[in-house]
Amino acid sequence: MNKLSRIAELILLVAAISLMVLFLSSCQYDLASMFQHSTSNGSNFS
């Protein structure tokens, strides 16, 4: 029983970490595209 709960905790931890990584990677992609747009607008402005 104790071993099973430890395995469940491990699975939950791995799932949480993978979700966080997915979320961060998607945010990073959005930020990168926004940054590219802002820099291109800045160069056009100047």
Buried (B, 14 or more C-beta within 10 A) or exposed (E): EEEEEEEEEEEEEEEEEEEEEEEEEEEEEEEEEEEEEEEEEEEEEE
